[in-house]
Amino acid sequence: MAITVNGVEITEAQVQAEMDNHADTPSPRDAAVQQLVLHQLLLEKAKEEGFDTSNEGRAIGELLDKTLQFTPVDEDAARAFYDQHPEQFTQGDSAVASHILFPLGQGDELSNRLARAKAEGVLAEVQADPTRFADLAREHSTCPSGKQGGDLGQFGRGQMVPEFEQAVFGSDAGEIVPTLVETQFGYHIIQVNARQEGGKVAFEDIKDRLQQYLNQMASRQAMHEYLSKLVSAAKIEGYAMPGL
């Protein structure tokens, strides 16, 4: 059965062509059909409103600009959302650290001693002159982070193996962990660059991003309601549009 929207047919050729734009969706065909149906409904509405539809995309854009009106979220509204949803604005402990990784020995006692001895030697160099940490990481570390001077960036609790995490969160910012840390990956020399205790994120730190997010949500909700009305009022045959 052919798919029609208020008597206008959506051809199989159109569906096949549109499917290329939805290849990464669970059902490219459904996504293509739904897009074409909505496009046709919006185009009809643009014509009805008197827009020049010789350029369909521009006409639909002008229609939506005129129709989708909502009150922008101001700082007071963002503050109210922040106060009403405190659970969404908390974060756990985090740290910024660098490391120099040495592989474990080959399993026999001699190779294990040699591997640890090399790591302890570099640890002594780092402790004698912490400013050399990055250079020594580039020279010795077998972790890909060695190319960046051992920098692992920021991470929170639960993102690293337990032995590594315990050493980092048991040290203060600016410290080099005084002993080697052994994990399944090898021996680590660790420098803790920064520490941040968990807790509620301050409103001032996130207000701009929060306002942007809430405005995006309001825009999407307005679009959802508008499209739902168009679909409900339309005569669509050959395809059952899902609830928007």
RAMO-V32015 format. One record per residue. N is the residue number from 1. PSI is psi in whole degrees, 0 to 359 (none if undefined). BURIAL is + if it has 24 or more other ideal C-beta (glycine too) atoms within 12 Angstrom, else -. Layout:
# RAMO-V32015
<<N	PSI	BURIAL> <N	PSI	BURIAL>>
This chain:
# RAMO-V32015
<<1	133	-> <2	150	-> <3	125	+> <4	147	-> <5	107	+> <6	41	-> <7	352	-> <8	124	-> <9	139	-> <10	114	+> <11	161	-> <12	326	-> <13	320	-> <14	318	+> <15	313	+> <16	319	-> <17	320	-> <18	333	+> <19	332	-> <20	335	-> <21	356	-> <22	29	-> <23	335	-> <24	10	-> <25	160	-> <26	324	-> <27	89	-> <28	323	-> <29	313	+> <30	316	-> <31	321	-> <32	314	+> <33	314	+> <34	320	+> <35	318	+> <36	321	+> <37	312	+> <38	321	+> <39	316	+> <40	319	+> <41	318	+> <42	322	+> <43	318	+> <44	318	+> <45	321	+> <46	318	+> <47	316	-> <48	325	-> <49	358	-> <50	15	-> <51	148	+> <52	114	-> <53	18	-> <54	330	-> <55	100	-> <56	316	-> <57	317	-> <58	320	-> <59	316	+> <60	319	+> <61	317	-> <62	322	-> <63	313	+> <64	322	+> <65	322	-> <66	324	-> <67	320	+> <68	83	-> <69	132	-> <70	156	-> <71	120	-> <72	145	-> <73	120	+> <74	183	-> <75	324	-> <76	319	-> <77	322	-> <78	319	+> <79	319	-> <80	317	-> <81	318	+> <82	315	+> <83	327	-> <84	343	-> <85	61	-> <86	331	-> <87	340	-> <88	355	-> <89	36	+> <90	152	-> <91	152	-> <92	178	-> <93	145	-> <94	163	+> <95	159	+> <96	126	-> <97	160	+> <98	157	+> <99	161	+> <100	121	+> <101	132	+> <102	134	+> <103	152	+> <104	163	+> <105	180	-> <106	7	-> <107	331	-> <108	159	-> <109	319	-> <110	312	-> <111	326	-> <112	319	-> <113	319	-> <114	318	-> <115	316	+> <116	322	+> <117	320	-> <118	316	+> <119	319	+> <120	327	-> <121	317	-> <122	323	+> <123	319	+> <124	322	-> <125	318	-> <126	316	+> <127	327	-> <128	328	-> <129	85	-> <130	337	+> <131	346	-> <132	1	+> <133	309	+> <134	317	+> <135	319	-> <136	326	+> <137	315	+> <138	328	-> <139	322	-> <140	332	+> <141	137	+> <142	1	+> <143	143	+> <144	334	-> <145	345	+> <146	328	+> <147	336	-> <148	27	-> <149	21	+> <150	2	+> <151	121	+> <152	357	+> <153	199	-> <154	141	-> <155	159	+> <156	177	-> <157	140	-> <158	355	-> <159	344	-> <160	164	+> <161	152	-> <162	318	-> <163	319	-> <164	314	+> <165	317	+> <166	319	-> <167	318	+> <168	310	+> <169	356	+> <170	5	-> <171	160	+> <172	160	-> <173	138	-> <174	353	-> <175	151	+> <176	126	+> <177	125	+> <178	344	-> <179	162	-> <180	146	+> <181	120	+> <182	128	+> <183	184	+> <184	342	-> <185	341	-> <186	203	+> <187	133	+> <188	135	+> <189	124	+> <190	133	+> <191	123	+> <192	112	+> <193	328	+> <194	152	-> <195	141	-> <196	124	-> <197	147	-> <198	167	-> <199	191	-> <200	134	-> <201	132	-> <202	140	-> <203	319	-> <204	331	-> <205	338	-> <206	4	+> <207	321	+> <208	314	-> <209	323	-> <210	316	+> <211	317	+> <212	315	-> <213	313	-> <214	324	+> <215	322	-> <216	318	-> <217	319	-> <218	321	+> <219	317	-> <220	321	-> <221	319	-> <222	318	-> <223	316	+> <224	312	-> <225	321	-> <226	313	+> <227	323	+> <228	320	-> <229	319	-> <230	317	+> <231	317	+> <232	326	-> <233	351	-> <234	160	+> <235	104	-> <236	121	+> <237	146	-> <238	356	-> <239	135	+> <240	109	-> <241	135	+> <242	164	-> <243	132	-> <244	none	->>
